[in-house]
Amino acid sequence: MKRIDERDTMFARMSYRKGTWQYDDYYSKNKDKKEIDDTIREKPNICGPGTATYSPVNSPIADANFLFLNDIKKFSEGKVNPNKVDVDKKEMTKKLKGLTLHYGAALVGICSMKDYHYYSYRGRHSEVYGEKVDSNKHRLGIVFAVEMDKEMLNRSPQLSEVIETSNIYVKAAMIGMQLSYYIRLLGYDARNHMDANFLAVLPLVARDAGIGEIGRNGILTTKKYGSRVRLGLVTTEMELIPDSPTEFGLQRFCEVCGLCSDTCPGKAIPKGDKTLIDGDLRWQITQEKCYGTWRNIGTDCGICISSCPYSQGVKKSIENDDDIDEVLKEHEEKYGARPYIREAPEWLK
């Protein structure tokens, strides 16, 4: 698989400001993206005035979470204890998985980090724009999923949704901090990959560690929680025992289902079959349509997450197309196209 350049992601592209060298450099090489990006830049910011969900009292709840994450990202890396402790990789694999779950993760796996897991170049922040990512520094990763509250997500795309997603990004960042600080104290380098400070593409890492599969909406989907998770990752030089990818039938389910595509307000999720993209057969969302919708709504939407039957808890084992049809029928009878709780939580009103 071809490595992804972080400079091409929407979050990076939206950080480029007119008049800066980063803006001039990027669009001199990507002229086809300039017009649509400039159009999106003119839209209100997520959680900002002018968006459909804006509240001067409640929108800053999510903003505060993201501001906090930005403030602590500098702690993702740190000094390593020069006095290395000898450890057994089997015992440490068990211990680190147990700690991750104890700290609040719902799922955890160990991944043997490959080149394609890492971005090729950084681009999210101006101070590291164009910096090459070393894919050989850390060859093992502890990747984990943190569950998002179902009722908060079923209020998508209201403010409840972005309050919950930002909350879980904070929780994932804290788990990663605890793990990386601990590993460095044992004398092994470790890095916490957290929101706005990733060096790796976490859905790919989580897939290869057996946590879930990547579905039609481009998001990691787990058997137990569906897409209703946020991911965290700590990469390290410590030797650990990696897990292997697992499949639970999601690919065939997504081929038949298509609810995320049907309900996507930005029409960003493809219908039909997978296509070959950079050597990988997969579905690919149109990120400009997705992110542009976020800027209109004022949240990071979440409708594709809540509309996924797996996010609502598919109890039945999927073995054939009849099982898929049964699950979709039950989902429609209970939720229609998707679950939707109109009222905000009592504490948020």
C-alpha positions, 0 to 999 in steps of 0.5 A: 500500500502507498503511504498517505501524505498527511498534507493531503488530509482535510484537517491539514489542508484547512490549517493552511492560511493564505499568505503563508509559505505552507499555503503557497507550497501546497497549492502550487503542487495541488492546484486542483484542490485550491478552489474547493479548499478556499470555498470550505475555508469561507464556511463557519468553523465547526462549533462556531457561530453561523453553523446550524447547531451553534450554541454560545453556551454549549458549543464551547464544551467541545472547543474546550476539549480540542483546545486541551488536546492541542495544549497537551500534544507536546507531551506525546514524546519525552525523555527515556530513562537511561536505565533500561529494565529487562522485560519479557515480551510475552509478559509485557504484552499481557501487562500492557494490554491489561493496563490499557483496558484498566485505563478505560479502553474497550478493545486493545491489540498489538500491531507490527508497524509497517511503512504504510501505517505511517504518514509519509510527511506531516502536514497538520501543523505549520511548524512540522509541515513537510517533515518526513515521518520515520517509519523505522523508529518504532516497529510495534504499536499498542492500538486501542479503541475507546467506546463512545456513548450510544445515546449521545451518538444517536443524537447525531448531528446535534451538539451532543455528538461532537461533545461526545467525540471530543470527550472520547478523544481526550480519554484516548489521549490520556490512556496513551499518555499513561502508557507512553510515560510508563514505557519510557520509564522502563527505558524504552522509547514510546510515542503517544499518537493522539488527536491532532498529533498522529504520525500514523493512520490509526484505522489501518493500524487497528485493522491489522491488530485485529480490533476491527475492519474498515467498512464502507464509511472508511471508519474502523468498525468493530464487531461489538461497538460498530463504528462507535469508537475512537482510536488511540495508539502508542508506538514503541521500540519495546519488543511485544507480541503482535496480533493478527487481523481478524474478519467478522463478515463486515465486508460482505455486510457493507456490500449489502447494507449501504445505510451509511451511504444512504443517510450521509447528508453530504453524499460523501460515502460511495455506493456500489462496489469497492475500487482499486485505490493506491493498490488497495481494493476499498471504498473511499469517501469524498473527504471534501464533501464530508468535511464541508458538511461538518462546517455547515452543521457545526459538528463532526456529524456522526450520522454514518456512525449511528446509522450502522447496524453494528453501532447499535449492537448486532447480536446475530452471527452473520453467516450468509446473506439471509442473516444480513437481510434479517439484521437489516429488517430488524434495524429498519423496524426498530429505527427506520433508516437510522436511530435519532434522538431529537432531544438533548440530554437533560443536563445539556438543555 
